[in-house]
Amino acid sequence: MGELKSSAGVLSASCCLLLLFIHVIAAETSKLDQNMELHFLRNVSVTCNDGSPAGYYIRKSTGSKRWLLFLEGGWYCISKHTCRYRFQAMKTLMGSSSWPQTRRGRGILSTNPEENPYWWNSNMVFLPYCSSDVWSGTKPKTENDDFAFLGALIIKEVVKELLGKGLDKAEVLILTGSSAGGIGVLVNVDHVAEQLQTLGHQTVQVRGVTDSGWVLDRKKYKFGDCLDVLNCGPVESVRKGIRLWGTMMPESCRRLHTGEEWMCFFGYKIYPTLKSPVFVVEWLFDLIQLMVYNATVMGQPLLWGEWEYLQSFGKETRRTLLHTAAAFAPSCLAHELINSNSWIEFRVKGTSLPAALRCWDQSFQANPPISGTSNSPHTPAVAGCPQHVIDSCLWPQCNPTCPKIYGPQTGQEINTVQLLEYMEDEVMKMVIQQKLE
């Protein structure tokens, strides 16, 4: 224990900010009125990290044949050291002993028509994250291992149990999630489709909605030793993690990247291999990704090199999203969107995220899949109904509907106008370009 306490001291202040960020999200969720009920898995061999039972929250909707399965996010751990620290700091993300009996959905899981105008009456299922493996693991706990990593098997067991609760009569199952849960959507959506087909439920259309899980594999702005999950870049983290987690990769992506299976955790790498349709939700300037890449974005003024890195990050995110069939990407500094009770307020080129999702949904009704075949991931859009909206302006917070950002020390709103004044010439060029567009 003495060794653990001393080694924990290497965690940076930014890592502590990340833990606080995750706890704030969890606290805000618990304050809300709750209406989904907790069910633990009947298969007791599929557990959380600490061996406690995994489970899910469910609210059924009589008459609805749409099911939304939401994968919670919350980072990951990639070694015995980082997992032990995580267990000390965030036990609720590694075990179920303190889970509440009920909880209420927000955003895409809300049952309030004003908050969730199109899908409010769906069957809602929330999967709490307690496997620390980006929902990809298949490795049970043993005498030599402190923790189990069974995220992929948890999803599989939940789907199996839901078949007895009405999922067998569903028309559409949408696997969705934010952050680590968003990556989990990309890694698991084809597995879920294959599972239902194998069990004789070929008529259930499986789709994915990934939020804040479109991660880039780029060089860090500043080099940092890989001592904890925050200072360790995504590529290094995934390479370490997949060995620890016993990751179950989608077969089509695994074959394409044999020997470099880590690539299947990066959106633009795995997306072309997917058989199931996926809608991508991503802020062009994802705060957590920028934090991982050691890019300073919450202080003023920005150095020229920081500004260049920030701008190139937004450009690269935008470029990788251009060839997706359905996307919603505001040019904002933020992280997570679909699980926010204000998700309807954000707009890209006049279109809200719920409206874009509805257009995407209508494209399948206009182009129904042929019975007995898999879904097409590239269904043509309905004319006049935008399902692929990406901001054209490429500096942070240029979208007028962006959420406010606050300084980590002062708690006061950061004035982005003042921030951008340091780059006045470059910004003016972009303003002129945007007006021309």
PEVEN-V605513 format. One line per field, one symbol per residue. phi: phi as a letter, one per 40 degrees, with the letter a starting at -180 (. if undefined). psi: psi as a letter, one per 40 degrees, with the letter a starting at -180 (. if undefined). burial: I if it has 9 or more other ideal C-beta (glycine too) atoms within 8 Angstrom, else O. Layout:
# PEVEN-V605513
phi=???
psi=???
burial=???
This chain:
# PEVEN-V605513
phi=.cccccccccccccccccccdcccdcccccccdbabbcbcccccccbcdcgcccaabbbcbcgcbbbbbbccbigabbadcccccdcccacccbabcbcccbabcbfcbccccccbcbbccccbbbbccabfbfgbcbbccbccbcbcbbdcccdcccdcccdcbhccbccbbbcbibgdcccdcccbcccccccccccgbccccbbbbbbfbcccbbcccbcacccacccccdccccdccccccgccccccccccbdgbcdcccbdcccdccccccbcbbaccbccccccccfccbbbbcccdccccccccccccdccccccccaabbccbcaagaccccbccccbbfgbccdcccccdccccccbcccdgbccccbcdccdgbcbbbbcccbbcgccccdccbbccccgcccccccdcccbdccccccccccccc
psi=dddddddeeehidddddddddddddddddediiiehihhiidgeehiideeihiaiiihihhehehhhhhhiafaiieiddddddddddgdeeeiedehidiiiiibeeiehdddgddedeihhhhhihfeffffeiehihidehdiigfdddddddddddddeeeddeidhhhhiiibddddddddeddddddddddeefdehhhiihhhfegiigiiidhhiigdiddehiddddddddddddfhhihddddddfhefdddeehdedddeeidihhhhhhhdghddddddefhheeiiihiddddddddddddddddeedeidhihgigihihideeieedediihfehiddddddddddddddgiihheiiihefhiihhegheghhidifiheeheeiiiiihdddeihhhddddedefddddddddddddd.
burial=OOOIOOIIOOIIOOIIIIIOIIIOIIOOIOOIOOIIOIIOIOOOOIIIIIOIIIIIIIIOIOOOOIIIIIIIIIIIIIOOOIIIIIIOOIIIIIIIOOIOOIIIIIIIIIIOOOIIOOIIOIIIIIIIIIIIIIIIIIIOIOOOOOIIIIIIIIIIIIIIIIIOOIIOOIOIIIIIIIIIIIIIIIIIIIIIIOIIIOOOIOOIIIIIIIIIIIIIOOOIIOOIOIOIIIIIIIOIIIIIIIOIIOIIIIOIIIOOIOOOIIIIIIIOIIIOIIOIIIIIIIIIIIIIIIIIIIIIIOOOOIOOOIIOIIIOIIIIIIOIIOOIIIIIIIIIIIIIIIIIOOIIOIIIOOIIIIIIIIIIIIIIOOIOIOOOOOIOIOIOIIOOIIIIIIIOIIIIIIIOOIOOIIIOOOOOOIOIOOIIOIIOOIIOOIOOOIOOO
